[in-house]
Amino acid sequence: MEQELSAQIMKWHEDNEHQQIVDTLMKIPPADRDYDMIISMGRAYNNLSLYEKALEQFALIAEQGKNDPLWYFRVGYS
């Protein structure tokens, strides 16, 4: 994920603007979303209490996530 977008997502997360994260990342074609974007979208869905949608996102990156402890945490939270 580009640094500017990453910084903006972090700010929105800190400001509890989770829908803004989802709305912004949904504008990016699914094929162009990287691991960090999908993790951020799943985290935002969790924070919006949309756990099924979060799990759908995390399932997309299950293979990559198997070496990421935060992936397991977020899936468990969902």
Secondary structure, 3 states (H helix, E strand, C coil): CCHHHHHHHHHHHHCCCHHHHHHHHHCCCHHHCCHHHHHHHHHHHHHCCCHHHHHHHHHHCHHHHCCCHHHHHHHHHC
